[in-house]
Amino acid sequence: MILDQAKTKTTYKKDRTSEKPLRSILKTVSWRIVGTLDTIAISWVLTGEIDTALAIGSVELVTKMVLYFGHERLWNMISFGKD
């Protein structure tokens, strides 16, 4: 199972060779740009107010970037789907 595979101990060196943390950071930033623009556009359509849409987008930008990075690093410890 996936959870059983996650329990296997990995070392930083092994983790680094599969996907470096810098790669996860860059993926996080690029995805958040796309996601935040989408959130701003939807918020603007729903509220009709660009200031509100930008406020929602700025809060969402920070919180989701932190959550995504943690999620990405956890998934990197799971061997499922890796060679």
C-alpha positions, 0 to 999 in steps of 0.5 A: 500500500501507499502508506506502507511505502511511506514508512520506509526511511529515506535519507536526505541524499537519496531524497535529493537525487530523486527530486531536489528541494529547489525543484519543488520550490520552483514548481510551487512558485510556478503553479501558484502564479497560475493558481493565483491568477485563476483565483483573482479572475474568479473572485473578480467575476463573482464580486465585481470588485478588483480590490476584493479579488486582489485581496483574496488572491494575495492571501491565497497566494501565501497560504497555498504555496506553503501547503503545496510545498509541504504536500510536495515534500511528503509525496517525495517520501512515497516511493509509489510511482517512482522508478 
